Amino acid sequence: MTKLALSDRILMSVEKPARYIGHEINAVIKDKAQVNVRFAMCFPDVYEIGMSHLGIQIIYDQLNRRDDVWCERVYSPWPDLHKILMETGTPLFALESQEPVRDFDFLGFTLQYEMCYTNILQVLELSGIPLYAKDRGEEFPIVIGGGPCASNPEPIADFFDLFYIGESETVMYDLIDAYELNRREGGTRRSFLRKAAEIEGIYVPSLYEVRYKEDGTILSFMPTEEGVPEKVRRQVQGDLTDTFYPTKPVIPYVKATQDKVTLEIQRGCIRGCRFCQAGMWYRPIRYRSLDFLKKRAEVLIENTGHEELSLSSLSSSDYPWLGELLEYLIRICEEKKINIALPSLRIDRFSLDVMKRVQDIKKSSLTFAPEGGSQRMRDAINKGLTRENILNGANEAFHGGWNTVKLYFMLGQPGETDEDRKEIAHLAEDITEVYYDIPKAERNGKCQITVSTSFFVAKPFTPFQWAEMFDPEDYMSYAATVMSEMKKMKNFRSIRYNWHEADVTVIEGVLARGDRRLAPVIEQVYRSGGIFDAWTDFFSMDRWTDAFKACGVDPAFYIKRKREKDEIFPWDFIDGGVTKAFLWKEWEKSQRGEITKNCEEKCNGCGCLTYGCGICPGAEQQTSDAVPSLQ
């Protein structure tokens, strides 16, 4: 039977064949005989989610601009195809060429969330690639990982040949060049990895050794060969205007989770929320130019046909030219009946006039994230929002024509009490009161407030990386407290309450701060059927509990114990820019409920100046206040 006939038979047996056929609009097809390097870029989740990710599109565009490289895409097969591939022995294939992934030079994974780790093993096994890097010979692709979870790659370090720490626009081409040079010189897999380790931002786990103390904490983390850096420096693209950004993103045949034009307006954040990894990891703040965004928006709308344009950033309200950008986008979107989405708005900073005009295009809900119900908690997490800010912002929104607001909070944060949790219900009630204070004739229908609470996960490179977490039962009791208080509210019928899964939170916390001793646990979960753990329908806490027991690993070590100031963390070998000393100072301030001013108001000496931050006036003079690094 030919490969094509087998593929046709397989595709006839799965739920959504369009996930796997490739050749979508704007997909890049090259003659493989004319390229030197073939790169399979994988998002280890289902196609619809992976196709919504801007980072994949940027790397796809970046690599395919080179004539000597062909970057193709691969996603985690849904369980129906997974079963067929296993039963038939058919190797997992890339979308563009439909050829086996194991025949490529590189297999790259974007690591967006910890609960995708078992899917990485799924992709490796279905591709016929040994799970562990130590078992791979010369015939297998170089397996590379990158993305936000590479801020602590240690739980999955044994599965990867190397990690790219930071943003792809900087040294990705250097890595490809090193690979081509190594091949021309007749080098081996190991000789390439050794060359790669000398490129700033590249981490090769096999070239480092970890030693542990009797109590399980890390004694030392050191390179095993001379010339391998003790610190791996996170890569940051300083200029976001003259760099890679797709003009023709691939258009899926099935509806993607985020079926819209994504316009990244900036990277980084000035706010410094103490729980937020992205806010620290992506420092310093960097803006795309207004002219770039105007031109790119028109091109993307023309080349995609999407009906919505979304502004992407960690805090859209902080983009200096937001008003002018929106005025321009409103003009071009009105003509084409395209909706403008404004995620990541701060409830204290947006224009009533702009809101009204955006609302005129297409009605949509507004989303805000106070994160803490009480002022005490908002100060502890450095959210920088007062009750007055929130209610005044809601008032502006309601007068601007909105009647649907989504509010995001986090439960289980350090120092939180039941009274803090109850304040979530009271704040939601206060917001409904703001709406019903508007004369009935001026309201825009019935008010609907959706309150969603996630549970706190302590993440690397945040002030809360020292914090303890809780058991699933504790988290669920916190949510029950909120719900109980919510039911007492006069306008309860106008409020909807959702909460996250507590079991998933605990496993995410273990993986976020874990070390290399977790690799056997992840493998055990996968071997027992664990894939798509980010999906409620597939996640099994029993599967993880059994794996911890089988591997002799106590998950409480990673989430429930107190951490000392000078403990060596598994990720301390990474120079993330923001110093550990600054993070500790912020941890102490959180316990006192002290606010740290945002970067526009004062440079707090976090360390990101070494990456070219220039937002703070007089920043160079103010850095003398910074405490020295513990590294």
C-alpha positions as CSV (number, residue, x, y, z in Angstrom):
1,M,0.0,0.0,0.0
2,T,1.4,3.4,-0.9
3,K,2.0,6.1,1.7
4,L,-0.7,8.3,0.1
5,A,-3.3,5.5,0.2
6,L,-2.5,4.8,3.8
7,S,-2.8,8.5,4.6
8,D,-6.2,8.6,2.9
9,R,-7.4,5.6,4.8
10,I,-6.2,7.1,8.1
11,L,-7.8,10.4,7.5
12,M,-11.1,8.8,6.6
13,S,-11.1,7.3,10.1
14,V,-10.5,10.4,12.2
15,E,-12.9,13.1,13.5
16,K,-11.4,16.1,11.8
17,P,-9.1,15.2,8.9
18,A,-8.5,18.9,8.1
19,R,-6.2,19.0,11.2
20,Y,-3.6,16.9,9.4
21,I,-3.8,17.5,5.6
22,G,-1.8,20.7,5.6
23,H,-1.5,22.9,2.5
24,E,-3.6,25.6,4.0
25,I,-3.7,29.1,2.6
26,N,-0.3,30.8,3.1
27,A,1.4,27.5,4.1
28,V,5.0,27.5,2.8
29,I,5.9,24.7,0.4
30,K,9.5,24.3,-0.8
31,D,11.5,21.8,-2.8
32,K,13.3,19.7,-0.2
33,A,16.1,19.1,-2.6
34,Q,16.9,22.8,-2.6
35,V,17.2,23.2,1.2
36,N,19.9,22.2,3.7
37,V,18.0,22.2,6.9
38,R,14.5,20.9,7.6
39,F,12.9,22.1,10.8
40,A,9.6,20.6,12.2
41,M,8.0,23.1,14.5
42,C,5.6,21.5,17.0
43,F,2.9,22.9,19.3
44,P,2.3,20.0,21.6
45,D,-1.5,20.4,21.7
46,V,-4.3,20.0,19.3
47,Y,-4.2,21.8,15.9
48,E,-6.9,24.4,16.7
49,I,-5.0,25.6,19.7
50,G,-1.6,25.5,18.0
51,M,-2.8,27.4,15.0
52,S,-3.9,30.3,17.3
53,H,-0.4,30.9,18.6
54,L,1.5,33.9,17.3
55,G,4.9,32.7,18.4
56,I,4.7,29.7,16.1
57,Q,3.7,32.0,13.2
58,I,6.7,34.2,13.9
59,I,9.2,31.4,14.0
60,Y,7.6,29.8,10.9
61,D,8.0,33.1,9.1
62,Q,11.5,33.7,10.4
63,L,12.9,30.3,9.4
64,N,11.2,30.1,6.0
65,R,12.7,33.5,5.0
66,R,16.0,31.6,4.6
67,D,16.3,29.8,1.3
68,D,18.4,27.0,2.9
69,V,15.7,26.2,5.5
70,W,12.3,24.7,5.3
71,C,10.2,25.0,8.4
72,E,7.1,22.8,8.6
73,R,4.5,22.3,11.3
74,V,3.3,19.4,13.5
75,Y,0.8,19.3,16.3
76,S,-0.2,16.7,18.8
77,P,-2.5,14.1,17.2
78,W,-5.9,13.9,18.8
79,P,-6.5,10.6,20.5
80,D,-8.3,9.1,17.5
81,L,-5.3,9.6,15.2
82,H,-2.9,8.7,18.1
83,K,-4.5,5.3,18.3
84,I,-4.4,4.7,14.6
85,L,-0.8,5.7,14.3
86,M,0.2,3.4,17.2
87,E,-1.8,0.5,15.8
88,T,-0.5,0.8,12.2
89,G,3.0,1.8,13.0
90,T,2.7,4.9,10.8
91,P,5.2,7.6,11.8
92,L,3.9,11.0,12.8
93,F,4.3,13.4,9.8
94,A,4.7,17.1,9.2
95,L,1.8,19.0,7.6
96,E,3.5,20.6,4.7
97,S,5.3,17.6,3.2
98,Q,3.4,14.8,4.9
99,E,6.8,13.2,5.5
100,P,7.9,11.6,8.8
101,V,9.1,14.0,11.5
102,R,12.0,11.7,12.4
103,D,13.6,12.4,9.0
104,F,14.0,16.1,9.8
105,D,17.1,17.9,11.1
106,F,15.3,19.6,14.0
107,L,12.2,19.0,16.0
108,G,11.3,22.1,17.9
109,F,8.7,22.3,20.7
110,T,7.1,25.5,21.9
111,L,6.6,25.1,25.7
112,Q,3.6,27.3,26.5
113,Y,2.2,25.5,29.6
114,E,3.4,22.7,31.9
115,M,0.4,20.5,31.3
116,C,1.6,19.8,27.7
117,Y,4.7,17.9,28.9
118,T,3.2,14.4,28.3
119,N,2.2,15.5,24.8
120,I,5.9,16.1,24.1
121,L,6.5,12.4,24.8
122,Q,3.5,11.5,22.6
123,V,5.0,13.4,19.6
124,L,8.4,11.8,20.2
125,E,7.1,8.3,20.4
126,L,4.7,8.6,17.5
127,S,7.7,10.0,15.5
128,G,9.8,7.0,16.3
129,I,12.3,9.2,18.2
130,P,13.7,7.9,21.5
131,L,12.2,9.8,24.5
132,Y,15.5,10.4,26.2
133,A,18.2,12.5,24.6
134,K,20.9,10.1,25.7
135,D,19.4,7.4,23.6
136,R,19.4,9.3,20.3
137,G,21.9,8.4,17.6
138,E,23.1,10.4,14.6
139,E,20.0,9.5,12.6
140,F,17.5,11.4,14.8
141,P,16.6,15.1,14.7
142,I,18.0,17.5,17.3
143,V,15.1,18.0,19.7
144,I,14.9,21.7,20.9
145,G,12.6,23.4,23.3
146,G,11.7,27.1,23.8
147,G,9.0,29.3,25.1
148,P,7.9,30.5,28.6
149,C,8.3,27.1,30.2
150,A,11.9,27.1,29.2
151,S,12.3,29.5,32.1
152,N,12.6,26.2,34.1
153,P,13.4,23.4,31.6
154,E,14.7,21.0,34.2
155,P,11.6,18.7,34.6
156,I,11.9,17.8,30.9
157,A,15.6,18.4,30.5
158,D,16.3,14.7,29.9
159,F,14.0,14.6,26.9
160,F,15.7,17.5,25.1
161,D,19.0,17.9,23.3
162,L,19.0,21.7,23.8
163,F,16.8,24.6,24.8
164,Y,16.6,28.0,23.3
165,I,16.2,30.4,26.3
166,G,14.4,33.6,25.2
167,E,13.1,35.2,22.1
168,S,13.7,33.5,18.7
169,E,14.6,36.7,16.8
170,T,18.1,36.9,18.3
171,V,20.3,33.8,17.8
172,M,18.1,31.3,15.9
173,Y,20.0,31.9,12.7
174,D,23.3,31.4,14.6
175,L,22.0,28.0,15.7
176,I,21.1,27.0,12.1
177,D,24.5,28.3,10.9
178,A,26.3,26.2,13.5
179,Y,24.4,23.1,12.5
180,E,25.3,23.6,8.8
181,L,28.9,24.2,9.6
182,N,29.1,21.1,11.8
183,R,27.7,19.0,9.0
184,R,30.1,20.4,6.4
185,E,33.0,19.6,8.7
186,G,31.7,16.0,9.2
187,G,30.9,16.6,12.8
188,T,28.8,14.4,15.1
189,R,25.6,15.1,17.0
190,R,27.7,15.7,20.1
191,S,30.1,18.1,18.4
192,F,27.1,20.1,17.3
193,L,25.7,20.3,20.8
194,R,29.1,21.4,22.0
195,K,29.2,24.2,19.4
196,A,25.6,25.1,20.3
197,A,26.4,25.5,24.0
198,E,28.8,28.3,23.1
199,I,25.9,30.3,21.5
200,E,24.5,32.8,24.0
201,G,21.0,31.7,25.1
202,I,21.4,28.0,24.2
203,Y,21.2,25.5,27.0
204,V,22.4,21.9,26.5
205,P,21.3,19.8,29.5
206,S,23.7,17.0,28.8
207,L,26.7,19.3,29.4
208,Y,25.6,20.1,33.0
209,E,25.6,18.1,36.2
210,V,23.2,18.5,39.2
211,R,24.1,17.4,42.7
212,Y,21.7,17.4,45.6
213,K,21.9,17.8,49.4
214,E,20.5,15.2,51.8
215,D,17.3,17.3,52.2
216,G,16.6,17.1,48.5
217,T,17.5,20.7,47.6
218,I,20.2,21.4,45.1
219,L,23.8,21.5,46.2
220,S,25.4,22.6,42.9
221,F,24.5,22.9,39.2
222,M,27.7,23.1,37.1
223,P,28.8,22.6,33.5
224,T,30.8,19.4,33.0
225,E,33.2,20.7,30.3
226,E,35.4,23.7,30.0
227,G,34.1,26.5,27.9
228,V,30.4,25.7,28.7
229,P,28.9,28.8,30.4
230,E,27.8,28.5,34.0
231,K,25.0,31.0,33.2
232,V,22.7,30.9,30.2
233,R,21.6,34.4,29.3
234,R,18.0,34.8,28.2
235,Q,17.7,36.3,24.7
236,V,15.8,39.5,24.2
237,Q,15.0,41.2,20.9
238,G,15.5,44.9,21.6
239,D,13.9,46.4,18.5
240,L,10.5,45.0,17.7
241,T,9.8,47.1,14.7
242,D,12.5,46.0,12.3
243,T,12.2,42.3,12.9
244,F,10.3,39.2,11.9
245,Y,6.5,39.3,11.9
246,P,4.4,37.3,9.5
247,T,2.5,39.2,6.8
248,K,0.8,36.0,5.5
249,P,-0.1,33.8,8.5
250,V,-1.3,30.3,7.8
251,I,-5.1,30.2,7.6
252,P,-6.5,26.9,9.0
253,Y,-9.1,24.8,7.3
254,V,-11.0,24.3,10.6
255,K,-11.9,27.1,13.1
256,A,-9.0,27.8,15.4
257,T,-9.5,28.7,19.0
258,Q,-8.4,32.3,18.3
259,D,-9.8,32.9,14.9
260,K,-8.5,36.4,14.4
261,V,-5.8,38.7,13.3
262,T,-3.3,39.1,16.1
263,L,-1.4,42.4,16.3
264,E,1.4,42.3,18.9
265,I,1.8,45.9,20.0
266,Q,4.5,45.5,22.6
267,R,6.4,43.0,24.7
268,G,7.0,43.2,28.4
269,C,5.1,44.9,31.2
270,I,5.8,47.9,33.4
271,R,3.5,46.8,36.2
272,G,5.4,44.2,38.3
273,C,2.5,42.0,39.6
274,R,4.3,39.7,42.0
275,F,2.6,36.5,40.9
276,C,3.1,37.1,37.2
277,Q,5.9,35.2,35.4
278,A,5.3,36.9,32.1
279,G,5.6,40.3,33.6
280,M,9.1,39.5,34.9
281,W,10.3,37.1,32.2
282,Y,9.6,39.4,29.3
283,R,11.1,42.5,30.7
284,P,12.0,45.1,29.6
285,I,9.0,46.8,28.0
286,R,9.5,47.2,24.2
287,Y,7.0,48.9,21.9
288,R,6.4,48.3,18.2
289,S,6.2,51.6,16.3
290,L,2.9,53.1,15.4
291,D,3.7,53.2,11.8
292,F,4.7,49.5,11.7
293,L,1.4,48.5,13.4
294,K,-0.7,50.5,11.0
295,K,0.9,49.0,8.0
296,R,0.9,45.5,9.3
297,A,-2.8,45.6,10.4
298,E,-3.9,46.5,6.8
299,V,-1.7,43.8,5.3
300,L,-2.9,41.1,7.8
301,I,-6.5,42.0,7.3
302,E,-6.1,41.8,3.5
303,N,-4.2,38.5,3.6
304,T,-6.3,36.6,6.1
305,G,-10.0,37.5,5.8
306,H,-10.5,37.3,9.5
307,E,-13.5,39.1,11.0
308,E,-11.7,40.2,14.2
309,L,-8.5,42.0,15.0
310,S,-7.0,41.6,18.5
311,L,-4.3,43.7,20.1
312,S,-1.8,41.4,21.8
313,S,0.3,42.4,24.8
314,L,0.5,41.9,28.6
315,S,-1.1,45.3,29.3
316,S,-2.6,47.0,26.2
317,S,-3.5,50.1,28.1
318,D,0.2,50.9,28.6
319,Y,0.9,51.2,24.9
320,P,1.8,54.9,24.6
321,W,0.0,55.4,21.3
322,L,-3.0,53.2,22.0
323,G,-5.5,56.0,21.3
324,E,-4.0,57.0,18.0
325,L,-3.6,53.3,16.9
326,L,-7.3,52.6,17.8
327,E,-8.5,55.7,15.9
328,Y,-6.7,54.4,12.8
329,L,-7.9,50.8,13.3
330,I,-11.5,51.9,13.8
331,R,-11.4,53.7,10.5
332,I,-10.2,50.7,8.5
333,C,-12.2,48.1,10.5
334,E,-15.5,50.0,10.1
335,E,-15.3,49.7,6.4
336,K,-14.8,45.9,6.5
337,K,-17.1,45.2,9.5
338,I,-14.2,43.8,11.5
339,N,-14.4,43.7,15.3
340,I,-11.6,45.1,17.4
341,A,-10.7,43.1,20.5
342,L,-9.0,44.9,23.4
343,P,-7.7,42.3,25.8
344,S,-5.4,43.1,28.8
345,L,-7.0,46.4,29.5
346,R,-6.5,47.9,33.0
347,I,-9.8,49.0,34.4
348,D,-8.2,52.3,35.5
349,R,-6.9,53.4,32.1
350,F,-9.1,53.6,29.0
351,S,-10.9,56.3,27.1
352,L,-14.6,56.5,27.1
353,D,-14.7,58.0,23.6
354,V,-12.5,55.2,22.2
355,M,-14.7,52.6,24.0
356,K,-17.9,54.0,22.5
357,R,-16.4,54.0,19.0
358,V,-15.1,50.4,19.3
359,Q,-18.5,49.3,20.7
360,D,-20.2,50.7,17.6
361,I,-18.4,48.2,15.4
362,K,-19.5,45.0,17.2
363,K,-20.7,44.5,20.7
364,S,-18.3,42.4,22.9
365,S,-17.6,41.9,26.5
366,L,-14.8,43.6,28.4
367,T,-12.3,41.7,30.4
368,F,-10.5,43.0,33.5
369,A,-8.2,41.3,36.0
370,P,-8.3,42.8,39.5
371,E,-6.7,39.5,40.7
372,G,-7.5,40.2,44.4
373,G,-10.9,41.0,45.9
374,S,-9.6,43.1,48.8
375,Q,-7.4,46.1,48.7
376,R,-5.0,44.3,51.1
377,M,-4.5,41.5,48.6
378,R,-4.2,43.8,45.6
379,D,-1.4,45.7,47.5
380,A,0.3,42.4,48.4
381,I,0.5,41.3,44.8
382,N,1.4,44.8,43.6
383,K,-1.6,45.0,41.3
384,G,-1.8,48.8,41.7
385,L,-5.6,49.0,41.5
386,T,-7.9,50.6,44.1
387,R,-11.6,50.0,44.6
388,E,-12.2,53.5,43.2
389,N,-10.2,52.7,40.1
390,I,-12.2,49.6,39.5
391,L,-15.6,51.1,40.1
392,N,-14.8,54.3,38.1
393,G,-13.6,52.1,35.3
394,A,-16.7,50.0,35.3
395,N,-18.8,53.1,35.4
396,E,-17.1,54.4,32.2
397,A,-17.5,51.0,30.6
398,F,-21.2,50.9,31.3
399,H,-21.8,54.4,30.1
400,G,-19.9,53.5,27.0
401,G,-22.5,50.9,26.1
402,W,-21.1,47.7,27.7
403,N,-23.3,45.5,29.9
404,T,-21.1,42.4,30.0
405,V,-17.9,42.4,32.0
406,K,-15.6,39.5,32.8
407,L,-13.5,39.7,36.0
408,Y,-10.5,37.5,36.7
409,F,-9.2,36.8,40.2
410,M,-6.7,34.4,41.8
411,L,-7.3,32.4,44.9
412,G,-4.7,30.9,47.2
413,Q,-2.1,33.6,46.9
414,P,0.4,34.1,49.7
415,G,-1.1,35.6,52.9
416,E,-4.7,35.4,51.6
417,T,-7.5,35.0,54.2
418,D,-11.2,34.1,54.0
419,E,-12.1,37.7,54.3
420,D,-10.0,38.5,51.3
421,R,-11.9,35.8,49.4
422,K,-15.3,37.1,50.4
423,E,-14.3,40.5,49.1
424,I,-14.4,39.1,45.6
425,A,-18.2,38.6,45.9
426,H,-18.6,42.1,47.4
427,L,-16.6,43.7,44.6
428,A,-18.7,41.9,41.9
429,E,-21.8,43.1,43.7
430,D,-20.5,46.7,43.8
431,I,-19.9,46.6,40.1
432,T,-23.5,45.5,39.4
433,E,-24.7,48.3,41.6
434,V,-22.7,50.8,39.4
435,Y,-24.7,49.4,36.4
436,Y,-28.1,49.6,38.1
437,D,-27.5,53.1,39.2
438,I,-27.7,54.1,35.6
439,P,-31.2,55.2,34.7
440,K,-33.0,52.2,33.1
441,A,-33.7,54.0,29.9
442,E,-29.9,54.5,29.4
443,R,-28.9,50.9,30.1
444,N,-27.9,48.5,27.4
445,G,-30.0,45.5,28.4
446,K,-29.4,43.2,31.4
447,C,-26.1,43.4,33.3
448,Q,-24.0,40.3,33.3
449,I,-20.8,40.0,35.4
450,T,-18.8,36.8,35.0
451,V,-16.3,36.2,37.8
452,S,-13.6,33.6,37.2
453,T,-11.1,32.5,39.7
454,S,-7.9,30.5,39.0
455,F,-5.8,29.1,41.7
456,F,-2.3,30.4,42.5
457,V,0.7,28.6,41.0
458,A,4.1,29.7,42.2
459,K,6.3,30.3,39.1
460,P,10.0,30.7,38.5
461,F,11.4,34.2,38.1
462,T,8.7,35.8,40.2
463,P,8.7,37.2,43.7
464,F,6.4,34.4,44.7
465,Q,8.8,31.7,43.6
466,W,9.5,31.2,47.3
467,A,5.8,30.8,48.2
468,E,4.1,27.6,49.4
469,M,1.1,26.2,47.6
470,F,-1.9,24.2,48.9
471,D,-3.7,20.9,48.5
472,P,-6.6,20.5,46.1
473,E,-9.0,20.4,49.0
474,D,-7.8,23.7,50.3
475,Y,-8.2,25.4,46.9
476,M,-11.8,24.0,46.5
477,S,-12.7,25.3,50.0
478,Y,-11.5,28.8,48.9
479,A,-13.8,28.7,45.9
480,A,-16.6,27.5,48.1
481,T,-16.1,30.5,50.3
482,V,-16.5,32.8,47.3
483,M,-19.6,31.0,46.1
484,S,-21.2,31.0,49.5
485,E,-20.6,34.8,49.8
486,M,-21.7,35.4,46.3
487,K,-25.1,33.8,46.9
488,K,-25.7,36.4,49.7
489,M,-25.5,39.3,47.2
490,K,-28.6,41.2,46.2
491,N,-27.8,41.1,42.5
492,F,-26.6,37.4,42.5
493,R,-28.6,36.7,39.4
494,S,-26.5,39.2,37.5
495,I,-23.3,37.4,38.5
496,R,-21.9,34.1,37.1
497,Y,-19.0,32.4,38.9
498,N,-16.5,29.9,37.4
499,W,-13.4,28.4,39.0
500,H,-10.4,26.4,37.8
501,E,-9.6,22.8,38.5
502,A,-7.7,22.4,41.7
503,D,-6.0,19.1,40.9
504,V,-4.5,20.5,37.7
505,T,-3.2,23.5,39.7
506,V,-1.2,21.3,42.0
507,I,0.4,19.3,39.2
508,E,1.1,22.5,37.3
509,G,2.8,23.8,40.5
510,V,5.0,20.7,40.8
511,L,6.1,20.9,37.2
512,A,6.7,24.7,37.3
513,R,9.2,24.5,40.1
514,G,10.4,20.9,39.5
515,D,13.8,19.5,38.7
516,R,15.3,16.6,36.7
517,R,14.0,14.0,39.1
518,L,10.5,14.6,37.6
519,A,11.4,13.2,34.2
520,P,10.5,9.5,35.2
521,V,7.2,10.7,36.7
522,I,6.3,12.5,33.4
523,E,7.2,9.3,31.5
524,Q,5.2,7.1,33.8
525,V,2.1,9.3,33.4
526,Y,2.5,9.1,29.6
527,R,3.0,5.4,29.6
528,S,-0.2,5.0,31.6
529,G,-2.2,6.9,29.0
530,G,-1.7,10.5,30.0
531,I,-2.0,12.9,27.1
532,F,-3.8,16.2,26.7
533,D,-3.6,16.8,30.5
534,A,-4.5,20.5,29.9
535,W,-8.0,19.3,28.9
536,T,-10.4,18.5,31.7
537,D,-11.8,15.5,29.9
538,F,-8.4,13.8,29.7
539,F,-6.7,14.8,33.0
540,S,-6.5,12.2,35.7
541,M,-5.2,13.1,39.2
542,D,-5.0,9.4,40.0
543,R,-2.6,8.8,37.1
544,W,-0.3,11.5,38.5
545,T,-0.6,10.3,42.1
546,D,0.3,6.7,41.0
547,A,3.3,7.9,39.0
548,F,4.6,9.9,42.0
549,K,4.4,6.8,44.2
550,A,5.9,4.5,41.5
551,C,8.9,6.8,41.1
552,G,9.4,7.5,44.8
553,V,8.8,11.3,44.4
554,D,6.9,13.3,46.9
555,P,5.0,16.2,45.2
556,A,4.8,18.1,48.5
557,F,8.6,18.7,48.2
558,Y,7.9,21.0,45.2
559,I,4.8,22.8,46.4
560,K,4.3,22.8,50.1
561,R,7.6,23.4,51.9
562,K,9.1,26.7,52.9
563,R,12.0,27.9,50.8
564,E,14.9,29.8,52.2
565,K,16.4,33.0,50.7
566,D,19.6,31.4,49.6
567,E,18.2,28.1,48.2
568,I,19.5,27.2,44.8
569,F,16.5,26.8,42.5
570,P,16.6,24.4,39.5
571,W,16.4,27.5,37.2
572,D,19.1,29.6,38.8
573,F,21.6,28.8,36.1
574,I,19.5,31.0,33.8
575,D,20.2,34.8,33.7
576,G,16.7,36.1,33.1
577,G,17.7,39.7,33.5
578,V,15.6,40.4,36.6
579,T,17.9,39.6,39.5
580,K,17.1,37.1,42.3
581,A,17.9,39.8,44.8
582,F,15.2,42.1,43.4
583,L,12.7,39.2,43.4
584,W,13.5,38.5,47.1
585,K,13.1,42.2,48.0
586,E,9.7,42.1,46.3
587,W,8.8,38.9,48.2
588,E,9.5,40.7,51.4
589,K,7.5,43.7,50.4
590,S,4.5,41.5,49.5
591,Q,4.4,40.2,53.1
592,R,4.3,43.8,54.3
593,G,1.7,44.8,51.8
594,E,4.0,47.4,50.2
595,I,3.5,48.7,46.7
596,T,6.3,49.0,44.2
597,K,5.9,51.8,41.7
598,N,5.6,50.8,38.0
599,C,8.5,51.3,35.6
600,E,7.1,54.6,34.2
601,E,7.2,56.2,37.6
602,K,10.5,54.9,38.9
603,C,13.2,52.5,38.0
604,N,13.3,49.9,40.8
605,G,16.6,48.4,39.8
606,C,15.2,45.0,38.8
607,G,18.2,44.2,36.5
608,C,16.4,44.5,33.1
609,L,18.5,47.6,32.2
610,T,21.2,45.2,31.1
611,Y,18.8,44.2,28.3
612,G,18.5,47.7,27.0
613,C,15.4,49.0,28.9
614,G,15.2,52.7,28.3
615,I,11.7,53.5,29.5
616,C,12.6,55.0,32.9
617,P,13.9,58.6,32.9
618,G,17.2,58.7,34.7
619,A,17.2,54.9,35.0
620,E,21.0,54.6,34.9
621,Q,21.3,56.9,37.9
622,Q,18.6,55.1,39.9
623,T,20.1,51.6,39.5
624,S,22.5,52.4,42.3
625,D,19.6,51.6,44.7
626,A,19.5,48.0,43.4
627,V,20.7,45.3,45.7
628,P,23.5,43.0,44.4
629,S,22.5,39.7,42.7
630,L,22.6,36.5,44.7
631,Q,23.8,34.7,41.7
